[in-house]
Amino acid sequence: MRVLLGSRSISPSPNSIVIDIPEHAEADLSFIQLIESARRQAKAQSKSITHSSPAKGNVLKVLERAGFLDAFNSDDAKFWLHKEVTP
């Protein structure tokens, strides 16, 4: 599947989707909720969604303001921030 949310597109395997959200993208809480819903649906169908780069700009600001960063589990941190969380 090809997903283009920025200036470039990425064509991953049929069982995975890579999204590219540019730093200047306009985002609000509904955008974050949509991405999170898509991630859960993909996981339920044994598929994956990844983010091409760490969240930045407006997307990162929304994640911070909404309190998502404090509630992230290791999968969330890896997806949104490209951080590996070790126990």
C-alpha positions in Angstrom: 0.0 0.0 0.0 1.2 3.5 -0.8 0.6 6.3 1.7 1.5 9.9 1.1 1.0 12.4 3.8 4.0 14.4 2.9 6.3 15.2 0.1 7.3 11.6 -0.6 5.6 8.3 -0.8 6.8 4.9 0.4 5.7 1.6 -1.0 6.2 -1.1 1.6 5.1 -4.7 1.6 1.4 -5.6 1.3 1.3 -6.3 5.1 2.8 -3.0 6.2 2.2 0.7 5.7 4.8 3.4 6.2 3.5 6.9 6.7 5.4 10.1 6.2 4.1 13.1 8.1 6.1 16.3 7.3 7.2 18.6 10.1 5.0 21.4 8.8 1.8 19.2 8.7 -1.2 20.6 10.3 -2.5 18.3 13.0 -5.0 18.2 15.8 -6.2 15.6 18.3 -8.5 14.0 15.7 -5.5 13.3 13.4 -3.6 11.6 16.3 -6.7 9.6 17.1 -7.1 8.5 13.5 -3.5 7.3 13.3 -3.9 5.5 16.6 -7.1 3.8 15.4 -5.3 2.7 12.2 -2.4 1.3 14.2 -4.8 -0.8 16.4 -6.8 -2.0 13.4 -3.6 -3.0 11.6 -2.3 -4.9 14.7 -5.6 -6.8 15.0 -5.1 -7.9 11.4 -1.4 -8.9 11.9 -0.3 -6.0 9.8 2.0 -3.1 10.7 2.0 0.7 10.4 5.3 2.6 10.9 6.2 6.2 10.8 9.1 7.1 8.5 10.6 9.6 11.0 10.2 10.7 14.6 7.2 13.0 15.2 8.1 16.6 15.0 6.6 20.0 14.6 2.8 20.3 15.1 2.3 16.6 15.5 4.8 16.4 18.4 3.1 19.5 19.9 -0.3 17.8 19.8 1.1 14.6 21.3 2.6 16.7 24.2 -0.4 18.9 24.8 -2.8 15.9 24.8 -0.6 14.0 27.3 0.2 11.1 25.0 3.9 11.3 25.6 3.5 10.6 29.3 1.3 7.6 28.6 3.3 6.0 25.8 4.2 2.3 26.1 7.2 0.9 24.3 5.3 0.4 21.0 4.0 3.9 21.0 7.4 5.4 21.7 8.9 3.3 18.9 6.2 4.4 16.5 5.9 8.1 17.3 9.4 8.9 18.5 11.6 6.1 17.1 12.8 5.4 20.6 13.5 1.9 21.9 12.3 1.6 25.5 14.0 -0.9 27.7 12.7 -2.0 31.1 
